Amino acid sequence: MNDPSYLLAQAELSRYGLEADLLKDPSLPAFELRRVDKRTVIAAPDPLELLYGVYDYAERFCGWSFFEPGRDKYDAAGKKELPDNGIIYPAVKPLLKRRGLIQEFPFDDETPALLDWMAKNKLNYLLVWMKYYDALAPELKTFAAERGIVIESGHHNFNYWIPGKKYHHDHPEYFAEIDGKRIDASQEKGELLLSEQLCTTNPDLRQEIVRNMLQYCEKNPEITTISLNPNDGFGWCECEKCSAFYDKDKKGDFYSLSEHVYKADRIYHDLLSDVAAQLYAVRPDLQLTFFAYVNYCSPASGFKLDPNLAVHFAPYWRCINHTINDPACPVNRHYAQDILNWVNAKNGGEVNIYEYFMGVNFYLSLPMLHLSEMFKELQWYAENNVDGILTQFHISHWSVYGVNYAAMARAGRCESEKEALEMIYSACFGDNAAAGKEFFGYIKKMLSDMGRCHIPYPYSLFSRTGKENFTEILHLAQKLHESVPESRFCKELLIWAEYMLRFKELFDNYQRGEFTEKDLDIFLDWIASHKDTRIFVHSKFKLYFQALRDALRTGKRWLHFNLDWEDEYILKQEKTIY
């Protein structure tokens, strides 16, 4: 068999010192591990599942663990005695079809390790920004395809399809009209063009988007999935034709941070329907994906997810102290209803969940543990005909959120929660798994004890916890590190614990009026001194804390990013859901 995934499976057997026979068995729903006459047989319906079976055999029975990208671990004590005959791990149909990650940073030297980790953890989808996909080397595209990973070139991309620099001079009518004037989209305003949209009802604009999409797919023939997503934020067009799609008396919702703006579901979904139909007429093989988010969370009346459409639904600023479908949660229950609305709109299309298992907001390495809840949520998704689960991530904060990513991968394959979490803790802590569970258990209890709901931005966390909480976390991390002093992972958890305590002290001192820019510089310098760890996404900290620096200089109350509309939501959440 010359299939690339099959050849890779054979090579990986050799790479990890394994002996097993590979058997194609179309009757199976997934790989199955067997023993036949003292030989291991990996049976599967297709080559990719055979590859998954190789990795599962290595990890489950042969002493290997694949918890972190590029950092495989082997422990001979983890090898298990196997019977002469029988099924040692049965074929289990994956819970969800799509299981993957959302990459918001350029491809780099760690990309091969990431793609390798994804395959080892049976993830099959990677959503990236189009500008990053354009820089992806052909050999890495092949590397991903061998591992069964579909790479979607997408994310927020109105400005990619209709860049202001190219179109603004000759076609100002392509861009949103705000307060009676077309926006000046030719100027540089950051990569997101935050809250700057297109005049989506313009028929010439729609035809131009389709032309550009078809040219893009012709240039990149490997692409079968493409997206049409608004620039981040709000700023929808208010011209006479576009305004017909708004109900002036119907604003967005509190739970989705959009009650200060009109709902944009009708205007966005009208654009999608037209573009999808034009694409389908020429390229029926293409799938068009799009976001459901903020003020366009739910399908517009009559909108259907036809076979060439897939929605990525984002429960932005969701509560992490409740499961997504908990009717007692004043935030999540609305997102759950949105998800069910999308499922009911399916007409051959797909529904994927776009998650934030890295803290919802801005990669600040604050605690978010969502392990047991994740298994329950993914089961609920499967029971309600959701197709996939994706999450934002970063390799450079893996020591903080890697447990979430590993749990999501296992839950998406329908693994047992108890067995999966035991394997994750064993991979992280070896014989000290109990101490590791105690460390994470204390953090989870602290989050649960804070109040009814928790949306993990700094103000929600630090306004409802005491310094003693973080002192105890540091104490537990020190104990853990002392019990396994050679463990790099435990050492990084100790640094993470110190970071949380330092951040808490910063927050409290600011609230007392005892914090200066010099103190902020000391804090940021301390973070920068740990560049060789997988704790911090360093590029984000200077940007995030510029808001605090500005607040110190102006006397404005610091809550988050100094965005007035966002600060208002934080203050309202403090009064209503904490």
Helices and strands as residue ranges (DSSP letters): H 4-15, E 21-24, E 32-36, E 39-44, H 47-61, E 62-65, E 73-79, E 86-89, E 98-103, H 111-120, E 125-129, H 130-133, H 138-146, E 150-154, H 158-161, H 164-167, G 172-174, E 177-178, E 181-182, H 203-219, E 225-227, H 240-243, H 265-282, E 287-292, E 309-313, H 332-344, E 350-355, H 371-383, E 388-392, G 395-397, H 398-412, H 417-429, G 430-432, H 433-449, H 458-462, H 467-483, H 488-511, H 517-528, H 538-554, H 564-576
